[in-house]
Amino acid sequence: MKANIVSVEWLKFQKDVIIFDASLKPSSTFIPGALIFDFDKKICDKNSTLPHMMPTAEIFQEEVQKLGVNQDSFIVVYDNEGIFSSPRVWWMFRSMGHDKVAVLDGGLPEWIAAGLETQEASTQPTQRGNFKAIDLKLFSHAEEVAKALLSDQVQVLDARSKGRFAGTESEPRPGLRSGHMPGSINLPFKELLNGHKLKSLDEIKNIFLGKIPDQTPIIFSCGSGVTACILCLGAELIGMKNLKVYDGSWSEWGLPSERPVETGEK
């Protein structure tokens, strides 16, 4: 089975799935059977000074095997904010060659709203899996992004708020410049959401086509490579191809450097 998003109504009847809590803010409530997927401190490049950068295929494979993931495992990822950090883990698995992974639409808030059972602690893995990682290079580096900004064949979409993109709102991380990459277009990730769930596919399609032509290759960026994955999920759901996520995002590009930055709306 391949899917990119599933509902709580679907998940509540499933027995043979691996459920990951990918919340960035610590949880005290979990969907039954959920294991913690810590991409912020554990399953990341610990040698990087940038936040939660994608690890190598070898490290990803090792850590995911420890969590009991097999080659044929179907994975459901959620977070405790609804749709926030879970798409990041969805894209990490996709980037490592595993497409049997889906985001839970609405996440934990939707699960609780449906009156479904929860537990107060995460589940611990009981056995090692046989997952094999194959790096499909679906995360972009700064040099690739710089080339895309000079090209009319690839579009960079920035998921940050309008104020951060325009440079009128301060960056939450200290030491970063304000503004955006010249040539990038702003699409705040919240525009794809209706509360804690995704908007309809028709609404998402209209939002994207209001920004760029259909089937334009896209590199998604944000503050640190998390909410960019929400845009990536939306684009994938409406059938767009040639999608990548800029892993360093503004945490890298916004550092004091010679990389160009401009302000104003676009």
WOTA-V33687 format. One record per residue. OMEGA is omega as a letter, one per 30 degrees, with the letter a starting at -180 (none if undefined). D_FIRST is the distance of its C-alpha to the first C-alpha in Angstrom with 1 decimal. Layout:
((OMEGA & D_FIRST) (OMEGA & D_FIRST))
This chain:
((l & 0.0) (l & 3.8) (l & 6.7) (l & 10.2) (l & 11.9) (a & 11.7) (l & 14.9) (l & 16.9) (l & 16.9) (a & 13.2) (a & 13.6) (l & 16.8) (a & 15.3) (l & 12.7) (a & 14.2) (l & 11.9) (l & 11.0) (a & 13.4) (l & 15.3) (l & 17.6) (a & 20.7) (a & 21.5) (l & 24.7) (l & 27.6) (a & 30.1) (l & 30.3) (l & 28.9) (l & 30.7) (a & 28.1) (l & 24.5) (a & 21.6) (l & 21.8) (a & 20.2) (l & 19.9) (l & 21.0) (l & 22.9) (a & 21.6) (l & 24.9) (a & 24.6) (a & 28.1) (a & 30.2) (a & 28.2) (a & 25.1) (l & 27.1) (a & 29.9) (l & 32.8) (a & 35.3) (l & 34.8) (l & 37.1) (a & 34.5) (l & 32.3) (l & 28.8) (a & 28.4) (l & 25.4) (l & 26.2) (l & 26.2) (a & 23.2) (l & 25.3) (l & 25.8) (a & 22.3) (a & 21.1) (a & 23.9) (a & 23.4) (l & 19.6) (l & 20.3) (a & 23.0) (l & 20.5) (a & 18.7) (l & 15.5) (l & 14.2) (a & 12.5) (a & 9.5) (l & 9.7) (a & 7.5) (l & 10.3) (a & 12.0) (l & 15.2) (l & 18.2) (a & 21.9) (l & 25.0) (a & 26.1) (l & 23.3) (l & 21.9) (a & 23.9) (a & 22.9) (l & 19.2) (l & 18.2) (a & 20.2) (l & 18.1) (a & 14.9) (l & 16.8) (l & 18.1) (l & 14.8) (l & 14.0) (l & 17.5) (l & 17.2) (a & 14.5) (a & 11.4) (l & 8.9) (a & 6.3) (a & 9.0) (l & 10.2) (l & 13.8) (a & 15.2) (a & 17.3) (l & 20.8) (a & 20.2) (l & 22.8) (l & 25.3) (l & 23.0) (l & 22.0) (l & 25.8) (l & 26.7) (l & 24.6) (a & 26.8) (a & 24.2) (l & 25.3) (l & 25.7) (a & 27.3) (l & 29.9) (l & 28.7) (l & 25.5) (l & 24.0) (l & 24.9) (a & 22.7) (a & 23.9) (a & 22.8) (l & 22.1) (a & 18.7) (a & 18.4) (l & 16.5) (a & 17.9) (l & 18.5) (a & 19.0) (a & 20.9) (l & 19.9) (l & 22.8) (l & 21.3) (a & 24.1) (l & 27.5) (a & 30.9) (a & 34.1) (l & 35.5) (l & 32.6) (l & 32.9) (l & 36.6) (a & 36.2) (a & 33.7) (l & 36.3) (a & 38.8) (l & 36.6) (a & 36.1) (a & 32.8) (l & 30.7) (l & 30.9) (l & 30.8) (a & 29.7) (a & 31.1) (a & 29.4) (l & 32.6) (a & 34.9) (a & 37.4) (l & 40.2) (l & 38.9) (a & 38.0) (a & 41.5) (l & 43.2) (l & 44.8) (a & 42.8) (l & 43.2) (a & 40.3) (l & 39.2) (a & 39.4) (l & 43.1) (a & 44.4) (l & 42.1) (l & 43.6) (l & 42.9) (a & 41.5) (l & 38.8) (l & 38.2) (a & 40.2) (l & 38.1) (l & 35.2) (a & 34.2) (l & 33.7) (a & 30.7) (a & 30.8) (a & 27.4) (l & 28.7) (l & 29.0) (a & 25.2) (l & 25.5) (a & 26.8) (a & 27.9) (l & 25.2) (l & 22.3) (l & 21.3) (l & 23.3) (l & 21.9) (l & 20.3) (l & 23.6) (l & 25.6) (l & 23.6) (l & 24.0) (l & 27.7) (a & 28.2) (a & 26.8) (l & 28.7) (a & 31.8) (a & 31.7) (l & 30.7) (l & 30.1) (l & 26.7) (l & 24.8) (l & 27.3) (a & 26.0) (l & 26.1) (a & 26.8) (l & 26.4) (l & 29.0) (l & 30.2) (a & 32.3) (l & 30.4) (l & 27.0) (a & 25.3) (l & 25.6) (a & 25.1) (l & 21.4) (l & 21.5) (a & 22.8) (l & 20.2) (l & 17.4) (l & 19.3) (l & 19.9) (a & 16.3) (l & 15.4) (l & 18.2) (l & 17.3) (a & 19.8) (l & 19.8) (a & 21.8) (l & 21.4) (l & 22.9) (l & 24.3) (a & 27.8) (a & 27.6) (a & 31.3) (a & 31.6) (l & 34.9) (l & 35.4) (a & 36.2) (a & 37.4) (l & 39.6) (l & 41.5) (a & 45.1) (l & 45.0) (l & 45.8) (a & 42.4) (l & 43.3) (l & 42.8) (l & 43.9) (a & 44.3) (a & 44.1) (l & 41.5) (none & 39.3))
